[in-house]
Amino acid sequence: MRYTGSDWKRSRRLGFSTLETNKELAKRPYGPGQHGNTRRKKNSEYGKQLIEKQKLRQMYGVNERQFRRLFMLALASKEVTGVAFMKLLESRLDNLVYRMGFARTRRGARQLVNHGHIEVNGKKLDIPSALLTVGDVVSVRENSKDLKVIKESLETLGTKVGWVEVDAEKLSGKYVREVERKELPQDITESQIVEYYNRKL
């Protein structure tokens, strides 16, 4: 199941900013609830691996079945598995819609895609999990260009990322290159995630 609760609570529980803003941890950098600030027992190696998996999965808002499928694709690639895995997550349509600034969150981006407001290379695509390739063009459909949520999101767009180009006037963006590992959160240890799944294969 996909998590549908508070993003802030989720981030505090994991001790990691799933929204990549760090705002969730600014005031209370500990877990939610009355016992959130008490000392926790030391995690086992498996526990550490599970936490790293949850951090990455919750950041991208992907359910377990899709997450595992992407891991298996990364495992079959010629690249280092952990890096290939993160590149695949970044190439999802919902993530690229979010990265281009058409939605404030990945959850909002999924809704735009699900509701048919997005097209890829000139054709409507309503599958958030679709994997795009470098060179693909993502646009807001003509009859959706007046949507208030899209305009507001672009107006409040924070840091732009280097692997997409965006034309805010045309409400269009291009996936120009693969992301580099150094451009993604450094407080995720992808090798732990690889170990987590390797022990289950």
MARNU-867225 format. One record per residue: residue in one letter; residue number from 1; x, y, z of N, C-alpha, C in turn. Coordinates in Angstrom, 2 decimals. Example, Ala and Ser with C-alpha at 12.3 -4.5 7.8 and 13.67 -1.06 7.14 Angstrom:
% MARNU-867225
 res   n     n.x     n.y     n.z    ca.x    ca.y    ca.z     c.x     c.y     c.z
   A   1   13.19   -5.69    7.80   12.30   -4.50    7.80   13.20   -3.30    7.80
   S   2   12.85   -2.25    7.08   13.67   -1.06    7.14   12.90    0.03    7.87
//
This chain:
% MARNU-867225
 res   n     n.x     n.y     n.z    ca.x    ca.y    ca.z     c.x     c.y     c.z
   M   1    0.83   -1.21    0.00    0.00    0.00    0.00    0.86    1.26    0.00
   R   2    0.37    2.29   -0.65    1.08    3.57   -0.68    0.68    4.39    0.53
   Y   3    1.65    5.02    1.16    1.41    5.84    2.34    0.61    7.08    1.95
   T   4   -0.45    7.39    2.71   -1.30    8.54    2.41   -1.43    9.49    3.59
   G   5   -0.63    9.28    4.63   -0.70   10.13    5.81    0.13   11.39    5.66
   S   6    0.45   12.00    6.79    1.19   13.25    6.82    2.64   13.06    6.37
   D   7    3.06   13.86    5.40    4.45   13.80    4.94    5.41   14.20    6.06
   W   8    4.99   15.15    6.88    5.85   15.63    7.96    6.06   14.55    9.01
   K   9    5.00   13.85    9.40    5.13   12.76   10.37    6.00   11.64    9.83
   R  10    5.80   11.34    8.57    6.58   10.28    7.93    8.06   10.64    7.96
   S  11    8.38   11.88    7.64    9.78   12.31    7.62   10.39   12.27    9.01
   R  12    9.65   12.71   10.01   10.17   12.71   11.38   10.36   11.30   11.89
   R  13    9.48   10.39   11.48    9.60    8.99   11.91   10.88    8.38   11.35
   L  14   11.22    8.75   10.10   12.41    8.20    9.44   13.67    9.00    9.75
   G  15   13.50   10.22   10.30   14.64   11.09   10.54   15.28   11.55    9.24
   F  16   14.44   11.74    8.23   14.92   12.05    6.88   13.85   12.85    6.15
   S  17   14.25   13.90    5.44   13.30   14.75    4.74   12.86   14.11    3.42
   T  18   11.70   13.48    3.43   11.21   12.83    2.21   10.77   13.86    1.17
   L  19   10.55   15.11    1.59   10.18   16.18    0.66   11.41   16.91    0.13
   E  20   12.58   16.55    0.66   13.86   17.13    0.25   13.96   18.63    0.54
   T  21   13.21   19.08    1.55   13.27   20.50    1.93   13.89   20.70    3.30
   N  22   13.89   19.65    4.11   14.36   19.68    5.51   13.46   20.51    6.42
   K  23   12.37   21.05    5.89   11.46   21.84    6.72   10.77   20.96    7.77
   E  24   10.54   19.69    7.38    9.82   18.79    8.30   10.60   18.54    9.58
   L  25   11.94   18.65    9.51   12.79   18.31   10.65   13.33   19.55   11.37
   A  26   13.00   20.73   10.86   13.59   21.96   11.39   13.26   22.20   12.86
   K  27   12.01   22.03   13.24   11.60   22.33   14.62   11.73   21.13   15.54
   R  28   11.37   19.96   15.03   11.40   18.76   15.87   12.06   17.62   15.11
   P  29   13.37   17.53   15.20   14.10   16.50   14.45   14.04   15.13   15.11
   Y  30   12.84   14.71   15.50   12.67   13.39   16.12   11.30   12.86   15.75
   G  31   11.02   11.65   16.09    9.78   11.01   15.69    8.54   11.65   16.28
   P  32    7.36   11.45   15.65    6.11   12.00   16.16    5.63   11.26   17.39
   G  33    4.67   11.87   18.10    4.08   11.24   19.28    4.80   11.61   20.56
   Q  34    4.19   11.25   21.69    4.73   11.66   22.98    6.06   10.99   23.31
   H  35    6.37    9.88   22.65    7.62    9.19   22.92    8.64    9.39   21.80
   G  36    8.35   10.32   20.90    9.22   10.52   19.75   10.60   11.04   20.09
   N  37   10.73   11.67   21.25   12.01   12.27   21.61   12.82   11.40   22.57
   T  38   12.30   10.20   22.87   13.02    9.31   23.78   14.08    8.54   23.01
   R  39   15.09    8.08   23.69   16.18    7.36   23.03   15.68    6.02   22.51
   R  40   16.00    5.74   21.27   15.58    4.47   20.67   16.68    3.43   20.80
   K  41   16.27    2.17   20.83   17.26    1.11   20.91   18.03    1.02   19.59
   K  42   19.22    0.50   19.68   20.09    0.40   18.52   19.52   -0.59   17.51
   N  43   19.50   -0.18   16.25   18.96   -1.05   15.21   19.93   -2.15   14.84
   S  44   19.38   -3.31   14.47   20.18   -4.39   13.93   20.60   -4.00   12.51
   E  45   21.47   -4.80   11.91   21.89   -4.52   10.53   20.69   -4.58    9.59
   Y  46   19.82   -5.56    9.81   18.61   -5.66    9.00   17.73   -4.43    9.20
   G  47   17.63   -3.97   10.45   16.82   -2.79   10.76   17.34   -1.56   10.04
   K  48   18.66   -1.41    9.98   19.26   -0.27    9.26   18.95   -0.34    7.77
   Q  49   19.02   -1.56    7.23   18.73   -1.73    5.81   17.26   -1.39    5.52
   L  50   16.38   -1.82    6.40   14.96   -1.55    6.23   14.67   -0.05    6.27
   I  51   15.32    0.66    7.19   15.12    2.11    7.30   15.58    2.81    6.02
   E  52   16.74    2.41    5.49   17.23    3.03    4.27   16.26    2.78    3.12
   K  53   15.72    1.57    3.06   14.74    1.26    2.01   13.50    2.14    2.15
   Q  54   13.03    2.28    3.39   11.83    3.08    3.62   12.06    4.55    3.30
   K  55   13.25    5.06    3.61   13.57    6.45    3.31   13.44    6.71    1.81
   L  56   14.03    5.84    1.01   14.01    6.04   -0.44   12.62    5.79   -1.01
   R  57   11.96    4.75   -0.54   10.63    4.42   -1.06    9.62    5.51   -0.74
   Q  58    9.69    6.02    0.49    8.74    7.07    0.89    9.05    8.39    0.20
   M  59   10.33    8.65   -0.06   10.69    9.89   -0.75   10.04    9.95   -2.12
   Y  60   10.07    8.83   -2.84    9.49    8.80   -4.18    8.01    8.41   -4.18
   G  61    7.49    8.00   -3.04    6.07    7.67   -2.95    5.68    6.47   -3.77
   V  62    6.55    5.46   -3.79    6.33    4.27   -4.61    5.90    3.11   -3.73
   N  63    4.93    2.33   -4.20    4.52    1.18   -3.38    5.56    0.06   -3.47
   E  64    5.45   -0.89   -2.59    6.48   -1.93   -2.47    6.64   -2.75   -3.74
   R  65    5.54   -3.08   -4.40    5.60   -3.88   -5.62    6.37   -3.15   -6.72
   Q  66    6.07   -1.88   -6.92    6.76   -1.09   -7.94    8.23   -0.88   -7.57
   F  67    8.47   -0.67   -6.28    9.83   -0.45   -5.80   10.70   -1.67   -6.08
   R  68   10.16   -2.83   -5.78   10.92   -4.07   -6.00   11.14   -4.32   -7.49
   R  69   10.13   -4.01   -8.31   10.26   -4.18   -9.76   11.40   -3.33  -10.31
   L  70   11.48   -2.08   -9.84   12.56   -1.19  -10.28   13.91   -1.70   -9.81
   F  71   13.94   -2.26   -8.60   15.20   -2.82   -8.11   15.67   -3.95   -9.01
   M  72   14.75   -4.82   -9.43   15.13   -5.94  -10.29   15.64   -5.44  -11.65
   L  73   15.06   -4.36  -12.15   15.56   -3.76  -13.39   16.97   -3.22  -13.20
   A  74   17.20   -2.58  -12.03   18.53   -2.04  -11.73   19.54   -3.16  -11.58
   L  75   19.12   -4.26  -10.99   20.00   -5.40  -10.77   20.46   -5.99  -12.10
   A  76   19.59   -5.92  -13.10   19.91   -6.49  -14.42   20.73   -5.53  -15.29
   S  77   20.90   -4.29  -14.83   21.64   -3.32  -15.64   23.15   -3.52  -15.47
   K  78   23.92   -2.84  -16.30   25.38   -2.96  -16.24   26.00   -1.95  -15.26
   E  79   25.17   -1.05  -14.75   25.66   -0.05  -13.81   25.71   -0.61  -12.39
   V  80   26.32    0.16  -11.49   26.27   -0.19  -10.08   24.80   -0.19   -9.66
   T  81   24.35   -1.27   -9.03   22.93   -1.48   -8.80   22.25   -0.32   -8.06
   G  82   22.87    0.14   -6.97   22.24    1.21   -6.19   22.05    2.49   -6.97
   V  83   23.05    2.86   -7.75   22.98    4.08   -8.56   21.96    3.91   -9.68
   A  84   21.97    2.76  -10.34   21.00    2.49  -11.40   19.58    2.54  -10.86
   F  85   19.40    2.05   -9.64   18.09    2.04   -8.99   17.58    3.47   -8.80
   M  86   18.44    4.35   -8.30   18.03    5.73   -8.06   17.77    6.47   -9.37
   K  87   18.52    6.14  -10.41   18.29    6.75  -11.71   16.92    6.34  -12.26
   L  88   16.56    5.09  -12.06   15.25    4.62  -12.51   14.12    5.34  -11.77
   L  89   14.28    5.52  -10.48   13.27    6.24   -9.70   13.12    7.67  -10.21
   E  90   14.24    8.29  -10.55   14.20    9.66  -11.06   13.57    9.76  -12.44
   S  91   13.58    8.66  -13.19   13.05    8.71  -14.56   11.55    8.42  -14.64
   R  92   10.91    8.17  -13.50    9.46    7.96  -13.50    8.75    9.24  -13.93
   L  93    7.65    9.10  -14.63    6.91   10.27  -15.12    6.46   11.17  -13.98
   D  94    5.91   10.60  -12.91    5.42   11.46  -11.82    6.56   12.25  -11.20
   N  95    7.73   11.63  -11.08    8.87   12.33  -10.50    9.34   13.47  -11.41
   L  96    9.36   13.25  -12.72    9.81   14.29  -13.64    8.82   15.45  -13.69
   V  97    7.54   15.15  -13.59    6.53   16.23  -13.51    6.80   17.08  -12.27
   Y  98    7.14   16.43  -11.16    7.48   17.13   -9.93    8.78   17.93  -10.09
   R  99    9.79   17.32  -10.65   11.09   17.98  -10.83   10.97   19.20  -11.74
   M 100   10.06   19.14  -12.69    9.88   20.27  -13.61    9.08   21.41  -12.99
   G 101    8.51   21.16  -11.82    7.80   22.22  -11.11    6.33   22.33  -11.42
   F 102    5.76   21.36  -12.13    4.35   21.41  -12.45    3.48   21.03  -11.25
   A 103    4.10   20.45  -10.23    3.40   20.10   -8.98    4.34   20.34   -7.81
   R 104    3.79   20.67   -6.67    4.62   20.97   -5.49    5.18   19.73   -4.83
   T 105    4.48   18.62   -4.99    4.92   17.36   -4.39    4.79   16.24   -5.42
   R 106    5.43   15.14   -5.15    5.30   13.98   -6.05    3.88   13.43   -6.00
   R 107    3.24   13.55   -4.86    1.85   13.10   -4.75    0.96   13.94   -5.66
   G 108    1.20   15.25   -5.66    0.44   16.13   -6.54    0.73   15.84   -8.00
   A 109    1.99   15.49   -8.30    2.37   15.16   -9.67    1.64   13.90  -10.13
   R 110    1.52   12.91   -9.25    0.80   11.68   -9.59   -0.65   11.98   -9.93
   Q 111   -1.25   12.89   -9.19   -2.64   13.24   -9.45   -2.79   13.90  -10.83
   L 112   -1.86   14.79  -11.16   -1.92   15.42  -12.48   -1.84   14.38  -13.59
   V 113   -0.94   13.42  -13.42   -0.78   12.37  -14.43   -2.02   11.49  -14.48
   N 114   -2.47   11.04  -13.32   -3.65   10.16  -13.25   -4.89   10.79  -13.88
   H 115   -5.03   12.09  -13.72   -6.23   12.79  -14.22   -6.10   13.23  -15.67
   G 116   -5.02   12.81  -16.32   -4.90   13.06  -17.75   -4.45   14.45  -18.16
   H 117   -3.77   15.16  -17.26   -3.34   16.53  -17.57   -1.96   16.60  -18.24
   I 118   -1.29   15.46  -18.35    0.10   15.45  -18.83    0.24   14.65  -20.12
   E 119    1.10   15.13  -21.01    1.41   14.37  -22.20    2.93   14.23  -22.33
   V 120    3.35   13.17  -22.98    4.77   12.91  -23.22    4.98   12.77  -24.73
   N 121    5.87   13.59  -25.24    6.14   13.60  -26.68    4.86   13.78  -27.49
   G 122    3.98   14.66  -26.97    2.77   15.02  -27.70    1.59   14.09  -27.53
   K 123    1.74   13.03  -26.72    0.64   12.09  -26.52    0.30   11.97  -25.03
   K 124   -0.99   11.93  -24.73   -1.41   11.82  -23.34   -0.88   10.54  -22.71
   L 125   -0.34   10.67  -21.50    0.16    9.50  -20.76   -0.31    9.65  -19.33
   D 126   -1.15    8.73  -18.89   -1.73    8.83  -17.55   -1.24    7.72  -16.61
   I 127   -0.02    7.27  -16.83    0.58    6.23  -15.99    1.75    6.85  -15.23
   P 128    1.58    7.18  -13.94    2.64    7.83  -13.17    3.94    7.06  -13.12
   S 129    3.87    5.73  -13.16    5.06    4.89  -13.02    5.81    4.69  -14.34
   A 130    5.31    5.27  -15.43    5.97    5.11  -16.73    7.41    5.62  -16.65
   L 131    8.35    4.85  -17.19    9.75    5.24  -17.18   10.09    5.97  -18.47
   L 132   10.61    7.18  -18.34   10.96    7.98  -19.51   12.44    7.82  -19.83
   T 133   12.81    8.21  -21.03   14.20    8.16  -21.45   14.68    9.56  -21.77
   V 134   15.99    9.75  -21.69   16.57   11.06  -21.97   16.13   11.53  -23.35
   G 135   15.69   12.79  -23.42   15.19   13.35  -24.67   13.69   13.47  -24.71
   D 136   12.98   12.75  -23.83   11.52   12.83  -23.80   11.07   14.22  -23.35
   V 137    9.96   14.68  -23.94    9.40   15.99  -23.63    8.09   15.79  -22.86
   V 138    8.00   16.43  -21.71    6.81   16.34  -20.85    6.10   17.69  -20.89
   S 139    4.80   17.68  -21.21    4.06   18.94  -21.32    2.71   18.83  -20.61
   V 140    2.22   19.99  -20.22    0.85   20.07  -19.71   -0.07   20.12  -20.93
   R 141   -1.12   19.34  -20.95   -2.02   19.29  -22.10   -2.71   20.64  -22.30
   E 142   -3.04   20.93  -23.53   -3.57   22.24  -23.90   -4.78   22.65  -23.07
   N 143   -5.70   21.72  -22.85   -6.91   22.07  -22.11   -6.71   22.07  -20.59
   S 144   -5.46   21.86  -20.15   -5.16   21.88  -18.71   -4.23   23.03  -18.32
   K 145   -3.86   23.85  -19.28   -2.85   24.88  -19.03   -3.31   26.01  -18.11
   D 146   -4.61   26.10  -17.89   -5.12   27.14  -17.00   -5.31   26.64  -15.56
   L 147   -4.88   25.43  -15.29   -5.04   24.89  -13.94   -4.27   25.72  -12.93
   K 148   -4.97   26.16  -11.90   -4.39   27.03  -10.87   -3.23   26.34  -10.14
   V 149   -3.37   25.05   -9.85   -2.34   24.35   -9.07   -1.01   24.31   -9.80
   I 150   -1.07   24.22  -11.13    0.16   24.18  -11.92    0.84   25.54  -11.91
   K 151    0.06   26.59  -12.11    0.61   27.95  -12.12    1.21   28.31  -10.76
   E 152    0.50   27.97   -9.69    0.99   28.27   -8.35    2.26   27.49   -8.04
   S 153    2.33   26.26   -8.51    3.52   25.45   -8.27    4.74   26.05   -8.96
   L 154    4.58   26.47  -10.21    5.69   27.05  -10.95    6.15   28.37  -10.31
   E 155    5.19   29.13   -9.76    5.53   30.40   -9.12    6.35   30.21   -7.85
   T 156    6.16   29.06   -7.19    6.87   28.80   -5.93    7.99   27.78   -6.10
   L 157    8.34   27.52   -7.36    9.38   26.53   -7.63   10.68   26.92   -6.95
   G 158   11.23   26.00   -6.19   12.47   26.26   -5.47   13.68   26.01   -6.35
   T 159   14.59   25.22   -5.86   15.82   24.94   -6.60   15.54   24.10   -7.84
   K 160   16.03   24.58   -8.98   15.88   23.81  -10.22   16.96   22.74  -10.29
   V 161   16.64   21.64  -10.92   17.61   20.55  -11.04   18.20   20.54  -12.45
   G 162   19.41   20.03  -12.57   20.13   20.12  -13.83   19.76   19.09  -14.88
   W 163   18.99   18.07  -14.51   18.69   17.01  -15.48   17.36   17.23  -16.22
   V 164   16.71   18.36  -15.95   15.51   18.73  -16.73   15.61   20.19  -17.15
   E 165   15.01   20.51  -18.28   14.88   21.89  -18.73   13.39   22.21  -18.78
   V 166   13.02   23.41  -18.38   11.61   23.78  -18.31   11.35   25.09  -19.02
   D 167   10.30   25.13  -19.81    9.80   26.36  -20.42    8.49   26.69  -19.71
   A 168    8.57   27.61  -18.74    7.41   27.93  -17.91    6.29   28.56  -18.71
   E 169    6.62   29.26  -19.78    5.60   29.89  -20.62    4.79   28.84  -21.38
   K 170    5.48   27.88  -21.94    4.80   26.84  -22.73    4.32   25.68  -21.86
   L 171    4.67   25.70  -20.57    4.34   24.60  -19.65    4.83   23.27  -20.21
   S 172    6.09   23.29  -20.56    6.72   22.11  -21.16    8.12   21.94  -20.59
   G 173    8.57   20.71  -20.52    9.91   20.44  -20.01   10.53   19.26  -20.74
   K 174   11.84   19.17  -20.66   12.55   18.09  -21.33   13.48   17.39  -20.36
   Y 175   13.51   16.09  -20.44   14.43   15.26  -19.65   15.74   15.23  -20.42
   V 176   16.71   16.04  -20.02   17.89   16.26  -20.85   19.06   15.32  -20.57
   R 177   19.12   14.76  -19.37   20.21   13.83  -19.05   19.86   13.02  -17.81
   E 178   20.60   11.95  -17.60   20.40   11.17  -16.39   20.96   11.92  -15.18
   V 179   20.34   11.72  -14.06   20.82   12.34  -12.83   22.14   11.70  -12.41
   E 180   22.98   12.46  -11.74   24.22   11.92  -11.18   24.00   11.67   -9.69
   R 181   24.66   10.65   -9.17   24.46   10.28   -7.77   24.72   11.44   -6.82
   K 182   25.71   12.27   -7.12   26.06   13.38   -6.22   24.96   14.44   -6.16
   E 183   24.00   14.39   -7.09   22.92   15.36   -7.11   21.73   14.93   -6.28
   L 184   21.75   13.72   -5.78   20.66   13.19   -4.97   21.06   13.18   -3.49
   P 185   20.08   13.09   -2.59   20.38   13.15   -1.15   21.53   12.23   -0.73
   Q 186   22.49   12.80   -0.03   23.66   12.04    0.40   23.40   11.22    1.66
   D 187   22.30   11.52    2.37   22.02   10.77    3.59   21.15    9.54    3.33
   I 188   21.19    9.04    2.10   20.62    7.73    1.79   21.78    6.82    1.41
   T 189   21.84    5.67    2.06   22.91    4.71    1.77   22.32    3.60    0.92
   E 190   22.43    3.76   -0.39   21.78    2.81   -1.31   22.36    1.41   -1.21
   S 191   23.61    1.29   -0.76   24.20   -0.04   -0.63   23.44   -0.87    0.40
   Q 192   22.89   -0.21    1.41   22.08   -0.92    2.42   20.80   -1.46    1.80
   I 193   20.24   -0.71    0.85   19.02   -1.15    0.18   19.32   -2.35   -0.72
   V 194   20.46   -2.30   -1.38   20.88   -3.43   -2.21   21.04   -4.67   -1.35
   E 195   21.66   -4.53   -0.18   21.83   -5.66    0.74   20.49   -6.19    1.22
   Y 196   19.56   -5.26    1.47   18.22   -5.66    1.93   17.55   -6.60    0.92
   Y 197   17.59   -6.22   -0.35   16.93   -7.05   -1.36   17.75   -8.29   -1.72
   N 198   19.07   -8.18   -1.66   19.90   -9.36   -1.96   19.62  -10.50   -1.01
   R 199   19.36  -10.18    0.24   19.12  -11.25    1.22   17.73  -11.87    1.03
   K 200   16.89  -11.23    0.19   15.55  -11.77   -0.06   15.45  -12.49   -1.39
   L 201   16.51  -12.40   -2.20   16.47  -13.06   -3.51   16.73  -14.56   -3.40
//
